[in-house]
Amino acid sequence: MGACSSIEDATPTGTSEERKRNRSIEKRMSMDQKVQNEVHKLLLLGAGESGKSTLFKQMYTLYGNGFDREVRESFVKPIQYQLLRTMRSLIKAADLYYRSTGDEKYLFPSKMPRYRRYSEIKLTSDVAKDIEKAWRHPAIQTIFEMKDNFQIPDCAEYFFDRVKEVSKPNYLPSNNDILRARARTVGVVENSFSIQDNKFTMYDVGGQRSERRKWVHCFEGVSCVLFVSAMSAFNQTLMEDQKTNRLCEVMDNESVLLSVLGCTADGWRRKVRKHSLMLFDEICNSRWFEGTSLILFLNKRDIFFKKIQRFAITDCPALESFSGDLTDFQETSTFIKEEFLLRNKVEIL
């Protein structure tokens, strides 16, 4: 037979102290929960290159503490690296293009230095002059006009025009430089700010396929989801595979759902044999977001406006049913918006 005894019988004084500590802990937990409930959680979702990280930085600039010197200095190497990397890509593309066309007189001989680590990057005045010279070269300008066929960031032209400033030893990025800087988001980044006494915490998560599986950990307790999609991506491919259309990836890619929901391909297909689910469809109709507000943010409209004068949105498989004026901004943008809204099965209040 075993024996047992209660705490009350053994240590009545200890019981009183323990109850006091318990009440104190519960009170602190209740207060912490109350503080947490007063904070509105905003989750930024979207595919890579959609511009959601730029939106994240804009919110922090407008309503947060802004960028201190340490943060500004942290952007110097990434900006300089992006300049070098982008020019290398343009020179390589020019070389391949003009060799294939037989116009070898346009082959560009300049080579940009390579660095294995950010810490090794040295954008000297001489390298800056080479970049400036290359940027003005007709061959590079011709290739840049075809940049949608390559993985050239939207900020490239802005920084090429500022290469002298960026190469200065005491260069410190401005707000505009930081907003335009392209840096891949890895994992989850958060920032807190207040708007008219309302407290917000915004989470930015990686948009590339390899990062999307981390989205699910941010879902619980979210007040609002901001789904960001680049309108201008209708004629661009993913950086990850160079084949999949970026806008189709947002609307129609099954592999995204598999990585986000942690489901096997066979298991998922058994559930959805009759129709092809879409990323945005799953996000706005997901059980994770029941009772959660969702805002669709169609980004990069200025680039989109310029693009539709040269390219047809019907080149994108997800938009091939469009039958209106291909060069009309209002018609084309409204059609894209409606394509997204059609995927929402939840009643809009």
C-alpha positions, 0 to 999 in steps of 0.5 A: 500500500502506498501513502500520500499526504496533502500540502494543506496538512503538511505546510499550512504556512507554505500554502498561503505563500504559494497561493499568494504567489499564484495570485501574483503570477495570474495577475501578471499574466492577465495584465500581459494578456490585456496588453497583448490584446490591445496590440493589433497584429498585422501580417504581410503576405505575398510572393517574392518581389511583390514589394511587401518589404518596401511597404513594411519599411514605409510603415516603419518610416511613417509611424515607427521610430525611423531608421537610426544610423546603425540601421542605415549603415547596415544597408550600405553593403547590400545596396553596393552588392546589388549594384555590382550583381545587377551590372554583372547580370546585364553584362552577361545577358548582353554578351549572350544576346549579341553573340546569338545575334552575331553583333559581336561589335556590341560585346561589352568587355568590362567585368565587374569584381566578384565578392564572396561576402558582404564584408569583402565588398569595396565599391571604389570610385574606379569601379563606380566609373566602370558601372557608370560607363557600362550603364550608358553603353548602348548594348546595356541600355538595349538589354535593360529594355528587355529586363523583364526577361531577366531577374533585374530588380525594379530599383536598378535604374535608380541606383545606377543613376546614384552610383557615384553617391553610393560609392563614396567612403562616407555614404549613408543611405537616405530613407529613399535609398532604404525603401528602394533597396532590394534585400530578400526577407529571410524568416520573420521580421517584426516592427511595432509602431503606434497610430493615434494611440493604437498599437500595431505590430507588423510581421514581414515574412519571406515570400520565396517558396523556401520561406513560405512554410514559415507563414503558418507560425504567424497566423494565430491571433492576427488582426489583419492580413495584408496580401501584397501582389505586384500588378507589374509581374504579369510578364515576369518569371520567378527568381526561384525557377525562371519558368513560372509566371509570377502572377500565376504563382500568386493565383494558381500555384499548387506547390505553394499550398503544399509548402504552406500547409505542410501537406503531401502532394498526393494527400492534397490532390485527394482533397482537391481533385475537382479543381485547382486551388490557388494561393490567394484563394487559400489565404483568404478562405483559410480557417486560420483567418476566420474572423480576420480582416484581409486587405488585398494590396495591388502594388507597383501600379506605376510600373504596371502603367508603363508596361501595358503600353508595351506588353499584353496582360493576356501573356499571363495565363491567369489573365488570358481571358481579358478582352478589353483594351490592353493599353487602358490602365483602368480596364486592365487593373480592374480586371486583375482586381476582379480575378483576385476577388473571384477567389474569395468565397467569404462574404464581404461585409 
